[in-house]
Amino acid sequence: MVEQNLVRWGILGTGWIAGQFAKDLRRVPGATLVGVASRSQQKAEQFAQSFPGCRAYASYQDLVQAPDIDVVYVATPHIRHSEDCLLALHAGKSVLCEKPFTINRPQAEEIFAIAKANNLFCMEAMWMRFIPLMQEARRMVQQGELGKIRFITADFGYPVGFSAENRLFNLELGGGSLLDRGCYALSLAVYLLGQPEQITGLAHIGPTGVDEQCSMTLRYANGALAQLAATVQTHSTNQAVIAGTRGQLVIKPPFFYPECLVVHRFPDRETMAATPPVSLPTDFKGRLKSTLKANVWYKRLRRWRPTGGKTLTQLDGGNGYQYQAMEVGRCLQAGLLESSLMPWADTLQVLDLMDTLRASWQLSYAQDQSLTVSE
């Protein structure tokens, strides 16, 4: 039972992301970290020492059974997400689970079915969506400030030194650029434009059997397109661009933790009127310049070039994870089972898109062959 204005958290996992989330909980009014669990008592104790009042558990089972924990943040490796979410839900705990929520859609369907049956809140920790500037970007799109959205680009990439044991390159650990990074770009497209009618993609499959980089194209019923990419081999732009008929929005890097948006407005259309003939300069450079200026397409491109620009910034400290924790608290206090900012349907849509892509690449994980689906 969640006490009024108080949310008591437990964390499964002691990795880097768990530490960043725990630090940001300090910025959340009414949130308190009660316990952390690891399969190693030493790691759990080392983690807990940094957070006064936090208990250390050497068993995930022991933490989810604690009576004074309201919600469990699952920060374990990808391949454990399904098992650990179900563990917490069966113990009567609400869940915030790191992305990707699960390896595939059927696993997520089972989790949401259990959450619904037990009247428990559950949400994917796609933290990007809860950051204020990202919500402002969505507001601009939804209210038509950019006109009709025609094209979106987004990419996420930085190089990681190859090691077959590294989780990003390990097939048994759910490695690959799509699950780890491509999910951000896909979630952005679904967040802004909804479900596409078609998705296609290409991937480079490395020696360990995972996709080391991939590109994706989404087509929407209204003709809009999204061109997305992810890589663990090199640096990409790490920004997103949303282009509409009336303006363009640039989400400066990293787009998944935006601190700056730049909005360019397009001028209104103008009727192309015939211009009176003019005398051309005698020198070649001058004649070329005058010819270009008189060209109808040159004039049209000049008119449609973005002018000026409005910059929105957000610099309020933290690692960005506090916003999703705030949303969890809001939903728990309101008695909701899911968040409108990260609904179950969106998680399922993104997983479905990734399942489709992986099938076309003939990339599968052990979890794809051993599904336990609740009908």
C-alpha positions in Angstrom: 0.0 0.0 0.0 1.5 3.3 -1.1 1.5 5.9 1.7 0.3 9.4 0.9 3.1 11.3 -0.9 5.7 8.6 -0.1 7.0 6.0 -2.6 9.4 3.4 -1.2 11.8 1.9 -3.8 13.8 -1.2 -4.2 16.4 -1.8 -6.9 17.3 -5.1 -8.5 20.9 -4.9 -9.8 23.9 -2.8 -8.9 25.3 -1.8 -12.3 26.0 1.7 -13.6 22.4 2.4 -14.6 21.2 1.4 -11.1 23.6 3.8 -9.5 22.6 6.7 -11.7 18.9 6.1 -11.0 19.5 5.8 -7.2 21.3 9.2 -7.3 18.4 10.8 -9.1 15.9 9.4 -6.6 17.3 12.0 -4.2 15.8 14.7 -6.4 12.3 13.2 -6.3 10.0 14.5 -3.6 8.6 11.7 -1.5 10.8 9.0 -2.9 13.1 6.9 -0.7 15.4 4.1 -1.5 14.7 1.2 0.9 16.8 -1.6 -0.5 19.1 -2.9 -3.3 19.6 -6.5 -4.3 22.5 -8.3 -6.0 23.4 -11.9 -6.4 26.6 -10.9 -4.6 26.2 -9.7 -0.9 29.4 -7.7 -1.3 28.2 -5.8 -4.3 24.9 -5.1 -2.6 26.6 -3.8 0.5 29.0 -1.6 -1.5 26.1 -0.1 -3.4 24.0 0.5 -0.3 26.8 2.3 1.5 26.4 5.2 -0.8 22.7 5.7 0.1 21.9 6.1 3.8 19.0 4.0 5.0 19.3 1.6 2.0 19.4 -2.1 3.0 21.5 -4.7 1.1 20.0 -8.0 -0.1 22.0 -10.9 -1.5 18.8 -12.3 -3.1 16.3 -10.7 -5.5 13.6 -12.9 -3.9 14.3 -11.4 -0.5 14.0 -7.8 -1.7 10.7 -8.3 -3.5 9.3 -9.9 -0.3 10.2 -6.9 1.8 6.9 -5.4 3.2 8.1 -1.8 3.2 8.9 -1.6 -0.6 6.2 -0.3 -3.0 7.9 -0.4 -6.3 10.9 -2.3 -7.8 13.2 -0.8 -10.4 14.5 -3.7 -12.5 18.1 -2.7 -13.6 19.4 -6.2 -14.4 20.7 -7.4 -17.9 18.2 -7.5 -20.8 17.8 -11.3 -20.6 16.7 -11.1 -17.0 14.0 -8.4 -17.4 11.1 -10.8 -18.0 12.0 -13.1 -15.1 12.7 -10.3 -12.6 9.5 -8.3 -13.6 7.4 -11.4 -13.0 9.2 -12.1 -9.7 8.3 -8.6 -8.4 4.7 -8.6 -9.7 4.0 -12.0 -8.1 5.3 -10.6 -4.8 2.7 -7.8 -5.1 5.2 -5.1 -6.1 4.7 -2.5 -8.8 7.5 -2.4 -11.5 9.7 0.1 -13.4 11.8 -2.0 -15.8 14.8 -0.8 -17.8 14.7 -0.7 -21.6 14.4 -2.8 -23.6 11.4 -3.9 -21.5 11.9 -7.5 -22.6 13.7 -9.4 -25.4 10.5 -9.8 -27.4 6.8 -8.9 -27.5 5.3 -12.2 -26.1 7.4 -11.8 -22.9 6.0 -8.2 -22.4 2.4 -9.4 -23.0 2.8 -11.9 -20.2 4.1 -9.3 -17.8 1.4 -6.8 -18.6 -1.3 -9.5 -18.2 0.1 -10.4 -14.7 0.2 -6.7 -13.8 -3.4 -6.2 -14.8 -4.6 -9.3 -13.1 -2.9 -8.2 -9.8 -3.9 -4.6 -10.2 -0.3 -3.4 -10.1 1.5 -0.5 -11.9 4.1 -1.5 -14.5 6.1 0.6 -16.9 9.1 0.5 -19.2 11.9 2.9 -18.1 12.2 4.7 -21.4 13.4 7.7 -19.5 13.8 9.8 -22.6 10.0 10.3 -22.8 9.7 11.9 -19.4 12.3 14.7 -19.8 10.6 18.1 -20.0 12.1 19.1 -23.3 11.0 15.8 -25.0 7.5 16.5 -23.8 7.7 20.0 -25.2 8.8 18.5 -28.6 5.7 16.2 -28.5 3.4 19.1 -27.7 4.7 21.0 -30.6 4.1 18.1 -32.9 0.6 17.3 -31.6 -0.5 20.9 -31.7 0.6 21.3 -35.3 3.2 24.0 -34.7 5.5 22.4 -37.2 2.7 21.7 -39.7 2.2 18.1 -40.9 5.2 16.0 -40.0 6.8 14.6 -43.1 10.1 13.2 -42.0 12.0 12.2 -38.9 15.6 11.2 -38.5 17.3 10.0 -35.4 20.5 8.0 -34.6 22.3 6.7 -31.5 25.9 5.6 -31.7 29.3 5.6 -30.1 32.1 3.1 -30.4 32.6 0.2 -28.0 35.8 -1.8 -28.0 35.0 -5.3 -29.2 34.9 -8.1 -26.7 33.0 -11.3 -27.1 32.2 -11.1 -23.3 30.9 -7.5 -23.4 27.1 -7.6 -23.1 26.7 -5.5 -26.3 28.4 -8.2 -28.3 27.2 -11.3 -26.4 24.2 -13.0 -28.1 23.4 -14.9 -24.9 23.1 -11.6 -23.0 20.7 -10.1 -25.5 23.4 -8.0 -27.2 23.2 -5.8 -30.3 22.7 -2.2 -31.3 19.0 -2.6 -31.9 17.9 -3.7 -28.4 20.3 -1.4 -26.6 20.2 1.8 -28.7 17.8 1.4 -31.6 15.0 1.1 -29.2 15.4 4.8 -28.3 15.0 5.9 -31.9 12.0 3.6 -32.4 10.4 4.8 -29.2 10.8 8.4 -30.3 9.1 7.7 -33.6 6.2 5.9 -32.0 6.0 8.7 -29.3 5.7 11.4 -32.0 3.9 9.7 -34.9 2.4 6.5 -33.5 2.4 3.1 -35.1 3.8 2.9 -38.7 2.2 0.8 -41.4 5.5 -0.6 -42.5 9.1 -1.1 -41.3 12.2 -2.2 -43.1 15.8 -2.3 -42.1 19.3 -3.5 -42.7 21.9 -4.7 -40.2 25.5 -5.7 -40.0 25.8 -8.9 -38.1 29.1 -9.3 -36.4 31.2 -12.4 -35.6 29.3 -13.0 -32.3 26.0 -13.1 -34.1 24.6 -9.7 -32.9 23.8 -6.7 -34.9 26.7 -4.2 -34.5 24.9 -1.5 -36.4 21.5 -1.2 -38.1 19.3 1.2 -40.0 15.5 1.3 -40.1 12.9 3.0 -42.3 9.4 3.5 -41.0 6.5 4.5 -43.3 3.2 5.9 -42.0 -0.2 5.9 -43.5 -0.2 9.6 -44.1 3.1 9.3 -46.1 5.4 10.4 -43.3 8.8 8.6 -43.1 11.3 8.0 -40.3 14.9 7.1 -40.9 16.6 5.7 -37.8 19.9 4.1 -37.0 22.0 2.6 -34.2 25.6 1.5 -33.9 28.2 0.3 -31.5 31.0 0.7 -34.1 31.3 4.5 -34.4 30.1 7.9 -33.4 26.8 9.0 -35.0 25.2 12.4 -34.8 23.1 11.3 -31.8 20.5 14.0 -32.7 17.0 13.9 -34.0 15.3 16.1 -36.6 11.6 16.4 -37.0 10.6 18.1 -40.3 7.1 19.4 -40.9 5.5 21.5 -43.6 5.7 24.7 -41.5 8.9 24.2 -39.5 11.8 22.0 -38.4 12.7 20.9 -34.8 16.2 19.8 -34.1 16.7 17.8 -30.8 20.4 18.4 -30.1 22.6 15.5 -29.1 22.1 13.4 -27.2 18.5 13.3 -28.4 17.6 10.7 -25.7 18.6 13.1 -23.0 17.8 16.5 -24.6 19.1 19.7 -23.0 18.5 21.8 -26.1 15.8 22.1 -28.8 16.2 24.4 -31.9 13.0 25.4 -33.8 13.2 26.8 -37.3 10.1 28.2 -38.9 9.5 28.1 -42.6 8.1 31.2 -44.3 4.6 31.1 -45.7 4.2 30.1 -49.3 4.4 33.0 -51.8 3.0 33.2 -55.3 5.7 33.0 -57.8 5.2 36.2 -59.9 6.9 36.9 -63.3 9.8 39.4 -63.0 10.6 42.0 -65.6 13.7 41.4 -67.7 16.8 42.9 -66.4 20.1 43.8 -68.1 22.9 41.3 -67.2 26.3 42.3 -66.0 29.0 41.9 -68.6 31.5 39.9 -66.5 31.0 36.1 -66.3 30.7 35.9 -62.4 28.2 38.7 -62.4 26.1 37.1 -65.2 26.1 33.7 -63.4 25.0 35.4 -60.2 22.2 37.2 -61.9 21.1 34.1 -63.8 20.9 32.2 -60.5 18.9 34.9 -58.8 16.4 35.0 -61.6 15.9 31.2 -61.6 12.5 30.2 -60.2 13.8 27.2 -58.3 16.6 29.2 -56.7 13.9 31.7 -55.5 11.7 29.0 -54.2 14.5 27.4 -52.2 15.5 30.7 -50.8 12.0 31.3 -49.6 11.7 27.9 -48.0 15.1 28.0 -46.3 14.6 28.0 -42.5 14.9 31.5 -41.1 16.1 32.5 -37.7 15.6 29.9 -35.0 14.2 29.5 -31.5 16.4 27.7 -28.9 14.9 26.0 -25.8 17.3 24.8 -23.1 17.0 22.8 -20.0 19.8 22.6 -17.5 18.5 21.5 -14.1 21.0 18.9 -13.0 20.8 15.2 -12.4 21.2 12.4 -14.8 17.6 12.6 -16.2 16.2 9.6 -14.5 14.4 11.6 -11.8 11.5 12.4 -14.2 10.5 8.8 -14.8 10.6 8.2 -11.1 8.3 11.2 -10.6 5.9 9.8 -13.1 5.9 6.5 -11.3 5.1 8.3 -8.0 2.3 10.2 -9.7 0.7 7.1 -11.2 1.0 5.2 -7.9 -0.7 8.0 -6.0 -3.5 8.1 -8.6 -4.0 4.4 -8.5 -3.1 3.9 -12.2 -1.8 0.7 -13.7 0.1 2.4 -16.6 1.4 5.8 -17.6 -0.1 7.8 -20.5 3.5 8.9 -21.4 4.7 5.3 -21.6 1.6 3.2 -22.1 1.8 -0.6 -22.4 0.6 -0.3 -26.0 3.7 1.7 -26.9 6.1 -0.8 -25.3 4.4 -3.6 -27.2 4.5 -1.6 -30.5 8.2 -1.0 -30.2 8.9 -4.6 -29.3 6.8 -5.7 -32.2 8.8 -3.5 -34.6 12.1 -4.9 -33.2 10.8 -8.5 -33.5 9.9 -7.8 -37.2 13.4 -6.4 -37.9 15.2 -9.2 -36.2 13.2 -11.8 -38.1 14.2 -10.2 -41.4 17.8 -10.3 -40.2 17.5 -13.9 -39.0 18.7 -12.7 -35.6 17.2 -14.6 -32.7 17.9 -15.1 -29.0 17.3 -18.1 -26.8 14.2 -16.3 -25.3 12.6 -16.3 -28.7 12.6 -20.1 -28.7 11.3 -20.7 -25.2 8.3 -18.4 -24.7 5.8 -18.8 -21.9 2.9 -16.7 -23.1 -0.2 -16.1 -20.9 -3.3 -15.9 -23.0 
